[in-house]
Every structure is written in structure tokens, then in C-alpha cells.
Amino acid sequence: MKLPFTTPRKLKEAGILGMNQRNAGLIMDKNPRSGYRLVDNKIKTKEAAENAGLPIPPTYGIIRMIQQTRETVIREILKDRTSFVIKPASGAGGKGVLVIKGRRHDTFFRPSGKAVSFTDIRTHLIQTIGGVYSLGGRRDHALIEYRVESDPAFNKLSHQGAPDLRVIACDGKIVLAMVRSATSESDGKANLHQGGIGIGLDLITGKTTHAYHNKNYITTHPDTDEKLVGTLVPKWEECKALALKAAAITELGYIGIDIMIDNDLGPVLIEINARPGLAIQLANRQGILPLLD
């Protein structure tokens, strides 16, 4: 179902939060610049979360300088691992995230089945610390960590990649939440602007309510035909509790918290975002402004 034609007046009546209003009325007002240092660096976020006793994906290695991209160093970190994720510490929007789901000797495989050589891995790490994927193109660090293997029931909502949760919190309270689901278009990543699906959630029950993909509302996954609406998120109460604890470790008043649900580890904190996007309103068919009031 396509989005209905609308007007600025109808958007205002629906309580839709726009980008300018988000930036000026929420981010500038509630998020002091001093708090950005923690959330704009995934390594610092993980360290703070670990110190607070919050569950996070295990870290296999951190590449901070070009000398650490030597073949011997990378082989020592990867060892015989068949599954892992490489992330830029200061990346945004899923850029530079490389998900590896399988391996045969020195050939690695992405969730789509696309082969990646050992040389490709090294090149990606060099590009990452060189700032190719970082905010503002600044030199960066590369984080190599555990790849979450989602709960099988929950994983049905996604394709070639585990789904995650985006929770919006304001002043220590949860405002909206959605599931972000991967597609073949998004290459195993759940980011909506890369072709992922946003699935709205009932905050009380944790049940999926609406699914939004490429400017359309849908009811089944475009790759698998699995039903997207009416599914219960596993361990939903634990996920909400984790989101609130994650919000408490920051100085920020308006944030997005990303959580994944591992089959063995349960809910784990993935990332905290100081500039959460606005598409969560479309996924829930609900404007944020009335909820903030």
C-alpha cells in the first residue's frame, strides 16, 4: 500500500516530527555536545556499556593503526573464525559495516553468499582506519566483533541478516520502537535507507503492527513472503529494560538505541545514536510529537 497524498497541514495534525524541528527542538536542546564523544564512537560506547554491566557483543580485536593491518596481525585476530562483523568506530548509517557469515579457508562469505577474499578483508580494514566510512572523513578505528545469531522465530522477519531493534528514548522514557529487517536489497544490513524494512512495534506487547519498505506499507517480506505483522518480539521486556539502562549511561536526552537479540546471549546493546532518524514514525504510522507531549 502506497503512502497517501498529504500536506504540511496534515503532517502537523498527525504530530509528525520533521528534521528541522528534530534538530532545533530536540537534539540541540536535549543533547549537549559533550555527550557526543561517547555515542559517536562505538568502541567508547561498548566500554561504557561494559563498565555499566550491560550486555554487548564480544570484541575480537580493534585495529587502530596501519601497522595492525599486517597479515600476521589480522590472521591472529580472525584465527579460524567463520563468523564476525567489522565496523568503523565512528561510522554512521551502516556505512562500512562488513558482515561475514561463513568461511572456507581464506575465502569469506557475506550473508548474500558473495565471496570476500582475505585481501579484501585487509583492504576494508585499511580503508576503515583511513576514514573512508567515518563521520567527516576523519581517521578512524576498525572494530572486529561477534556476529549476532538471532533467535530463529525473530529471524523470520529478516533475510540474509539478523533483524535489530531501534528504540527512541526521550528524557529517560521510551517513546517509539521498531524492528529493522534486512532484505536482499540491503545485503544483510537492516538500515532502512539501504533497502531494509521498518516494522512498527506496540510498546506494551512487543507485537509488530505495520511494515514500511521503499515508501510502501507491506504485510509480507519481499524476499521470503514471511508475515511481518503480528509477530511478538522475544524477550521484549528485557529489551525495553536494556534500552533504558543504555540511555542512562549517556548525557543525552533524545537518542536512538539499537539492540539485537542473540540466540545464546539474549538482548545485546549494539549502538547508541545521538541523531536518530525519523522513519520510525512511518513504521509505526504514528507521529512522535504527541508522545513527547
C-alpha positions in Angstrom: 0.0 0.0 0.0 1.4 3.3 -1.1 1.6 6.3 1.3 -1.5 8.6 0.9 -1.0 12.0 -0.5 -0.6 14.5 2.3 0.0 18.2 3.0 2.1 20.1 5.6 -1.1 20.8 7.5 -2.0 17.1 7.7 1.5 16.2 8.8 1.3 18.8 11.6 -2.1 17.5 12.6 -0.7 13.9 12.8 2.1 15.1 15.0 4.9 14.2 12.6 8.3 15.4 13.7 10.3 16.9 10.8 14.1 17.1 10.5 14.4 20.9 11.3 12.2 20.5 14.4 14.1 17.4 15.5 17.5 19.2 15.1 16.5 22.5 16.7 13.8 21.4 19.2 15.2 18.1 20.4 18.8 17.4 19.5 20.2 21.0 20.2 18.0 21.3 23.3 18.5 17.9 24.9 21.8 16.6 23.6 24.9 18.6 24.9 27.9 18.4 22.6 30.0 16.9 25.5 27.8 13.7 25.3 28.5 13.1 21.6 32.1 11.8 22.3 30.6 8.6 23.9 28.0 7.7 21.4 29.8 8.8 18.2 32.5 6.1 18.8 31.3 2.5 19.0 34.4 1.5 21.0 33.8 4.1 23.7 30.1 3.1 23.7 31.0 -0.5 24.3 33.5 0.3 27.0 30.9 2.5 28.9 28.2 -0.2 28.5 30.6 -2.9 29.7 31.5 -0.8 32.8 27.8 -0.4 33.5 27.3 -4.2 33.3 25.2 -4.0 30.1 25.3 -7.0 27.6 27.3 -6.3 24.4 28.7 -8.4 21.6 32.2 -9.7 22.4 35.0 -7.9 20.8 37.6 -9.9 18.9 40.0 -7.1 18.0 40.4 -3.4 17.4 42.6 -2.0 14.5 43.8 1.4 15.5 46.8 2.0 13.2 48.1 0.9 9.8 50.7 -1.4 11.3 47.9 -3.6 12.7 46.7 -4.4 9.2 49.7 -6.6 8.6 48.6 -10.1 7.5 50.1 -11.8 10.6 48.1 -9.5 12.9 44.8 -10.0 11.1 45.2 -13.7 11.0 45.8 -13.8 14.7 42.6 -11.8 15.3 40.5 -13.8 12.9 42.1 -17.2 13.7 39.7 -19.9 12.5 36.5 -17.7 13.0 33.8 -18.4 10.4 31.6 -15.5 11.5 32.2 -11.9 12.6 31.4 -8.3 11.9 33.8 -5.4 11.0 32.6 -1.9 11.9 34.1 1.6 11.7 34.2 3.0 15.2 32.8 6.4 14.0 30.7 5.3 11.1 27.1 6.2 10.6 24.1 4.8 8.7 25.6 1.3 8.4 28.4 2.5 6.1 31.5 0.4 6.2 29.9 -2.5 8.1 31.1 -5.8 6.7 29.2 -8.8 7.9 30.8 -12.2 7.4 28.6 -15.3 7.9 30.8 -18.1 6.5 34.3 -19.1 5.6 36.2 -21.7 3.6 40.0 -21.4 4.2 40.9 -17.8 3.1 37.6 -17.1 1.4 34.9 -15.5 3.4 31.2 -15.2 2.6 28.7 -12.4 3.2 25.1 -13.1 4.1 24.2 -12.9 0.5 26.7 -15.6 -0.4 29.1 -13.1 -2.1 32.7 -14.2 -1.6 35.2 -12.0 0.1 39.0 -12.7 0.0 41.5 -12.3 2.8 43.0 -9.4 0.8 39.5 -7.8 0.6 39.3 -8.0 4.4 42.7 -6.3 4.8 41.7 -3.6 2.3 38.5 -2.9 4.1 40.3 -2.5 7.4 42.8 -0.1 5.8 40.0 1.9 4.2 38.2 2.0 7.6 41.1 3.4 9.6 41.8 5.8 6.8 38.4 7.4 7.4 36.6 6.3 4.2 33.4 5.4 6.3 33.7 7.8 9.2 31.8 10.9 10.1 33.6 13.8 8.4 36.2 11.5 6.8 38.4 11.6 9.9 40.9 8.8 10.6 39.1 6.0 12.4 39.4 2.7 14.2 38.0 -0.7 13.0 36.1 -2.9 15.4 36.0 -6.7 14.8 33.3 -8.3 16.9 31.0 -11.2 17.4 28.2 -11.6 14.8 24.8 -11.9 16.4 22.9 -15.0 15.5 19.3 -14.1 16.0 16.5 -16.1 17.7 15.0 -18.3 15.0 11.5 -17.1 15.5 12.6 -13.5 15.3 14.9 -14.1 12.4 11.9 -15.0 10.2 11.3 -11.2 9.9 14.6 -10.7 8.1 16.5 -12.1 5.1 20.3 -12.8 4.9 20.9 -10.9 8.1 19.6 -10.6 11.7 17.0 -8.0 12.5 17.6 -5.4 15.1 15.5 -3.1 17.3 15.6 0.7 17.2 14.2 2.3 20.3 13.7 6.0 20.6 14.1 7.4 24.2 13.5 10.9 25.4 14.3 12.1 28.9 14.7 8.5 30.1 11.4 7.2 28.7 10.7 5.0 25.7 8.8 6.9 23.0 8.7 4.6 19.9 10.3 1.4 18.8 10.6 -0.6 15.6 12.2 -3.7 14.2 14.6 -3.1 11.3 14.7 -6.0 9.0 17.3 -6.9 6.3 16.5 -7.7 2.7 18.4 -8.9 -0.3 18.5 -5.2 -1.4 20.1 -4.2 1.8 22.7 -7.0 1.6 22.1 -8.4 5.1 22.0 -5.0 6.8 18.9 -3.6 8.5 19.3 0.1 7.7 16.1 1.4 6.1 17.8 3.8 3.7 19.8 0.9 2.3 16.7 -1.1 1.5 15.8 -2.5 4.9 12.3 -2.7 6.3 10.9 -0.7 9.3 8.4 -2.7 11.3 6.4 -0.8 14.0 6.0 -2.1 17.5 3.4 -2.0 20.2 5.4 -0.8 23.2 3.2 -2.7 25.7 3.1 -6.1 24.0 6.1 -6.1 21.7 4.0 -7.2 18.8 4.7 -5.9 15.3 2.0 -3.6 13.9 2.9 -2.1 10.5 5.7 -2.7 8.0 7.2 0.1 5.8 9.5 -0.5 2.9 10.6 1.7 0.0 7.7 4.2 0.5 5.1 1.4 0.7 3.3 -0.4 3.5 3.6 -4.1 3.2 2.5 -7.2 5.2 4.9 -9.8 4.0 8.7 -9.8 3.5 9.6 -9.2 -0.2 12.2 -11.9 -0.3 10.7 -14.7 1.9 6.9 -14.0 1.9 7.0 -14.4 5.7 4.3 -12.5 7.6 5.7 -9.3 9.1 2.7 -8.1 11.2 1.5 -9.8 14.3 4.9 -11.3 15.4 5.9 -11.0 19.1 9.5 -9.8 19.7 11.2 -12.3 22.0 12.3 -11.0 25.4 10.6 -7.7 24.8 10.6 -6.7 28.5 14.4 -7.3 28.7 14.9 -5.3 25.5 13.0 -2.3 27.0 14.9 -2.5 30.2 18.2 -2.6 28.3 17.2 0.4 26.3 16.5 2.4 29.4 19.8 1.4 31.0 21.7 2.3 27.9 20.0 5.7 27.8 21.2 6.2 31.4 24.9 5.9 30.6 24.8 8.9 28.3 24.4 12.6 28.9 21.9 12.8 26.1 18.2 13.4 26.4 17.0 12.3 22.9 18.6 9.2 21.5 18.1 6.1 19.4 19.2 2.8 21.0 20.0 -0.2 18.8 19.5 -3.7 20.2 19.9 -7.2 18.8 18.6 -10.4 20.3 21.2 -13.2 20.1 20.0 -16.8 20.3 22.5 -17.5 23.1 23.3 -14.1 24.7 19.8 -12.7 24.6 19.4 -8.9 24.1 22.7 -7.0 23.5 23.4 -3.3 23.0 24.7 -2.6 19.5 24.8 1.2 19.3 23.5 4.5 20.7 22.6 7.2 18.2 22.5 10.9 19.1 20.7 11.8 15.8 18.0 9.1 15.4 16.2 9.1 12.1 12.6 10.0 11.5 11.4 6.9 9.5 10.3 5.2 12.8 7.2 7.4 12.6 6.3 5.8 9.2 7.0 2.3 10.5 4.6 2.9 13.4 2.1 5.2 11.5 2.5 7.4 14.5 3.9 10.9 14.9 6.4 11.4 17.7 5.2 14.9 18.8 2.0 13.8 20.7 4.0 11.2 22.5 6.6 13.7 23.7 3.8 16.0 24.9 
